[in-house]
């Protein structure tokens, strides 16, 4: 019941997340380090990794710039779109239905773009997503502005496809941008 949910029921998902935390900790502690990491983790006389990064900050700044795009787009598609679309007349349930399709799209497209980035390179995939979303910004709002729920959902799905292109290769791209010791 709603009163039970508001008084104590909202805590249940947080308590259940403790199980995920334990599973993650178990996996992390039971997986061995790679030989490359083991070689560089031995005591060294080089500068500390933070100083190495700060001495030449260009890769760090580039990594920050690359990483902002997909997370900003996630905020736009999930949080802001709900607020914007309901403000211009959509029912919240229609936007939430769109967000369900957005989540399904991400589940499918992230592995697809990860595979593509393995074959053609990460930078190209990230750049294609970034250029794509810049080109799609106006059509996104034009489709949402029609008042049509199917066009709202199509706009959100296309936005998610472009977000997935930027997000999927990020982890490996960042690893490739920095040496093992710095990572």
Secondary structure as UniProt FT lines:
FT   HELIX           2..7
FT   HELIX           9..11
FT   HELIX           12..30
FT   HELIX           35..40
FT   HELIX           49..55
FT   TURN            56..57
FT   HELIX           58..75
FT   HELIX           76..80
FT   HELIX           81..87
FT   TURN            88..89
FT   HELIX           92..120
FT   HELIX           122..144
FT   TURN            145..146
FT   HELIX           149..168
FT   HELIX           170..177
FT   TURN            180..182
//
